């Protein structure tokens, strides 16, 4: 049973090593995506507030 456990851990280790670290998402790409998400959320929030204010003024 110990050998089966050893074999299993060896295969999982091999699988983990197959993930190439250079293929990971770079921090600059993540930062750019975060900025895009934040700016989109700010635009949607400001648009919502503008519509609410406009309806309050007109209605």
Phi and psi restraints in degrees (value plus and minus 20) as a CYANA .aco file:
   2 UNK   PHI     -85.3   -45.3
   2 UNK   PSI     -54.5   -14.5
   3 UNK   PHI     -88.3   -48.3
   3 UNK   PSI     -58.3   -18.3
   4 UNK   PHI     -82.7   -42.7
   4 UNK   PSI     -61.1   -21.1
   5 UNK   PHI     -83.7   -43.7
   5 UNK   PSI     -60.7   -20.7
   6 UNK   PHI     -84.7   -44.7
   6 UNK   PSI     -63.8   -23.8
   7 UNK   PHI     -82.3   -42.3
   7 UNK   PSI     -62.4   -22.4
   8 UNK   PHI     -83.0   -43.0
   8 UNK   PSI     -65.1   -25.1
   9 UNK   PHI     -85.6   -45.6
   9 UNK   PSI     -53.2   -13.2
  10 UNK   PHI     -86.4   -46.4
  10 UNK   PSI     -61.6   -21.6
  11 UNK   PHI     -88.7   -48.7
  11 UNK   PSI     -59.2   -19.2
  12 UNK   PHI     -86.5   -46.5
  12 UNK   PSI     -54.8   -14.8
  13 UNK   PHI     -84.7   -44.7
  13 UNK   PSI     -62.0   -22.0
  14 UNK   PHI     -81.1   -41.1
  14 UNK   PSI     -62.6   -22.6
  15 UNK   PHI     -82.1   -42.1
  15 UNK   PSI     -60.6   -20.6
  16 UNK   PHI     -86.5   -46.5
  16 UNK   PSI     -55.9   -15.9
  17 UNK   PHI     -91.8   -51.8
  17 UNK   PSI     -41.3    -1.3
  18 UNK   PHI     -86.1   -46.1
  18 UNK   PSI     -49.0    -9.0
  19 UNK   PHI     -87.8   -47.8
  19 UNK   PSI      96.1   136.1
  20 UNK   PHI    -102.6   -62.6
  20 UNK   PSI     109.1   149.1
  21 UNK   PHI     -83.2   -43.2
  21 UNK   PSI     -46.5    -6.5
  22 UNK   PHI     -94.3   -54.3
  22 UNK   PSI     -36.4     3.6
  23 UNK   PHI    -104.1   -64.1
  23 UNK   PSI     -29.3    10.7
  24 UNK   PHI     -86.2   -46.2
  24 UNK   PSI     138.3   178.3
  25 UNK   PHI     -89.1   -49.1
  25 UNK   PSI     111.4   151.4
  26 UNK   PHI     -95.9   -55.9
  26 UNK   PSI     130.5   170.5
  27 UNK   PHI     -79.9   -39.9
  27 UNK   PSI     -52.5   -12.5
  28 UNK   PHI     -86.0   -46.0
  28 UNK   PSI     -58.2   -18.2
  29 UNK   PHI     -86.0   -46.0
  29 UNK   PSI     -62.0   -22.0
  30 UNK   PHI     -83.4   -43.4
  30 UNK   PSI     -61.5   -21.5
  31 UNK   PHI     -83.8   -43.8
  31 UNK   PSI     -61.0   -21.0
  32 UNK   PHI     -84.4   -44.4
  32 UNK   PSI     -62.1   -22.1
  33 UNK   PHI     -85.1   -45.1
  33 UNK   PSI     -59.3   -19.3
  34 UNK   PHI     -83.5   -43.5
  34 UNK   PSI     -62.8   -22.8
  35 UNK   PHI     -82.0   -42.0
  35 UNK   PSI     -60.6   -20.6
  36 UNK   PHI     -83.7   -43.7
  36 UNK   PSI     -63.7   -23.7
  37 UNK   PHI     -85.2   -45.2
  37 UNK   PSI     -63.2   -23.2
  38 UNK   PHI     -85.8   -45.8
  38 UNK   PSI     -62.4   -22.4
  39 UNK   PHI     -87.1   -47.1
  39 UNK   PSI     -57.8   -17.8
  40 UNK   PHI     -85.3   -45.3
  40 UNK   PSI     -62.3   -22.3
  41 UNK   PHI     -85.1   -45.1
  41 UNK   PSI     -59.4   -19.4
  42 UNK   PHI     -85.5   -45.5
  42 UNK   PSI     -61.1   -21.1
  43 UNK   PHI     -82.8   -42.8
  43 UNK   PSI     -64.1   -24.1
  44 UNK   PHI     -85.5   -45.5
  44 UNK   PSI     -62.5   -22.5
  45 UNK   PHI     -84.8   -44.8
  45 UNK   PSI     -63.5   -23.5
  46 UNK   PHI     -87.4   -47.4
  46 UNK   PSI     -56.7   -16.7
  47 UNK   PHI     -83.5   -43.5
  47 UNK   PSI     -62.8   -22.8
  48 UNK   PHI     -81.1   -41.1
  48 UNK   PSI     -65.0   -25.0
  49 UNK   PHI     -83.8   -43.8
  49 UNK   PSI     -59.8   -19.8
  50 UNK   PHI     -82.9   -42.9
  50 UNK   PSI     -61.2   -21.2
  51 UNK   PHI     -86.4   -46.4
  51 UNK   PSI     -62.5   -22.5
  52 UNK   PHI     -83.2   -43.2
  52 UNK   PSI     -64.3   -24.3
  53 UNK   PHI     -84.8   -44.8
  53 UNK   PSI     -62.0   -22.0
  54 UNK   PHI     -83.2   -43.2
  54 UNK   PSI     -62.0   -22.0
  55 UNK   PHI     -87.5   -47.5
  55 UNK   PSI     -53.8   -13.8
  56 UNK   PHI     -88.6   -48.6
  56 UNK   PSI     -56.9   -16.9
  57 UNK   PHI     -93.5   -53.5
  57 UNK   PSI     -62.9   -22.9
  58 UNK   PHI    -100.6   -60.6
  58 UNK   PSI     -51.8   -11.8
